[in-house]
């Protein structure tokens, strides 16, 4: 029994996989750098090291790896493995967003909406980035866009389009959308609700819109 537990603890398959990742990362493979960096950042099969994880993730980010760029933005925003730096957080979130990362698009939208990371508030930019992320199926972006349209904040009030986005957010797992939808439907005509439902069904699958 002792030998069996020791072998499970060592997990030779994992050791081989880590060695392979390390070799690829050393050779400059961005995906390997990101994956290995995440393992160190989480202590997953390797000793926990936020700084080593951040270093590997940054190496991947500098090669254009969008998930690494988004993650690096988070690391700088929270000061995990690196010194907290709003300007660096903004830089990496923007790079990832411009390369089409849905998660980064949502973060950038929120940044412009609330004036985060030293960036002034910009309603037009916020709505534009929320729309990009919403079209890619990001439920929080769909919910945010729906609420803005419902309340007429930052954009012209449009309850039908609001219901469409809120319904899509609910379908994509937003736990907050259901109650808001119930409240919105109460003040809409049945015809308007039907048009919103039709518009929702006509939306292309997530990721197909630009």
Secondary structure in CASP SS format (residue, H / E / C, confidence):
PFRMAT SS
TARGET T0000
AUTHOR 0000-0000-0000
METHOD secondary structure of the structure
MODEL  1
X C 1.00
X H 1.00
X H 1.00
X H 1.00
X H 1.00
X H 1.00
X H 1.00
X H 1.00
X H 1.00
X H 1.00
X C 1.00
X H 1.00
X H 1.00
X H 1.00
X H 1.00
X H 1.00
X H 1.00
X H 1.00
X H 1.00
X H 1.00
X H 1.00
X H 1.00
X H 1.00
X H 1.00
X H 1.00
X H 1.00
X C 1.00
X C 1.00
X C 1.00
X H 1.00
X H 1.00
X H 1.00
X H 1.00
X H 1.00
X H 1.00
X H 1.00
X H 1.00
X H 1.00
X H 1.00
X H 1.00
X H 1.00
X H 1.00
X C 1.00
X C 1.00
X C 1.00
X C 1.00
X C 1.00
X C 1.00
X C 1.00
X H 1.00
X H 1.00
X H 1.00
X H 1.00
X H 1.00
X H 1.00
X H 1.00
X H 1.00
X H 1.00
X H 1.00
X H 1.00
X H 1.00
X H 1.00
X C 1.00
X C 1.00
X C 1.00
X H 1.00
X H 1.00
X H 1.00
X H 1.00
X H 1.00
X H 1.00
X H 1.00
X H 1.00
X H 1.00
X H 1.00
X H 1.00
X H 1.00
X H 1.00
X C 1.00
X C 1.00
X C 1.00
X C 1.00
X C 1.00
X C 1.00
X C 1.00
X H 1.00
X H 1.00
X H 1.00
X H 1.00
X H 1.00
X H 1.00
X H 1.00
X H 1.00
X H 1.00
X H 1.00
X H 1.00
X H 1.00
X H 1.00
X C 1.00
X C 1.00
X C 1.00
X H 1.00
X H 1.00
X H 1.00
X H 1.00
X H 1.00
X H 1.00
X H 1.00
X H 1.00
X H 1.00
X H 1.00
X H 1.00
X H 1.00
X H 1.00
X C 1.00
X C 1.00
X C 1.00
X C 1.00
X C 1.00
X C 1.00
X C 1.00
X C 1.00
X H 1.00
X H 1.00
X H 1.00
X H 1.00
X H 1.00
X H 1.00
X H 1.00
X H 1.00
X H 1.00
X H 1.00
X H 1.00
X H 1.00
X H 1.00
X C 1.00
X C 1.00
X C 1.00
X H 1.00
X H 1.00
X H 1.00
X H 1.00
X H 1.00
X H 1.00
X H 1.00
X H 1.00
X H 1.00
X H 1.00
X H 1.00
X H 1.00
X H 1.00
X C 1.00
X C 1.00
X C 1.00
X C 1.00
X C 1.00
X C 1.00
X C 1.00
X H 1.00
X H 1.00
X H 1.00
X H 1.00
X H 1.00
X H 1.00
X H 1.00
X H 1.00
X H 1.00
X H 1.00
X H 1.00
X H 1.00
X H 1.00
X C 1.00
X C 1.00
X C 1.00
X C 1.00
X C 1.00
X H 1.00
X H 1.00
X H 1.00
X H 1.00
X H 1.00
X H 1.00
X H 1.00
X H 1.00
X H 1.00
X H 1.00
X C 1.00
X C 1.00
X C 1.00
X H 1.00
X H 1.00
X H 1.00
X H 1.00
X H 1.00
X H 1.00
X H 1.00
X H 1.00
X H 1.00
X H 1.00
X H 1.00
X H 1.00
X C 1.00
X C 1.00
X C 1.00
X C 1.00
X C 1.00
X C 1.00
X C 1.00
X C 1.00
X C 1.00
END
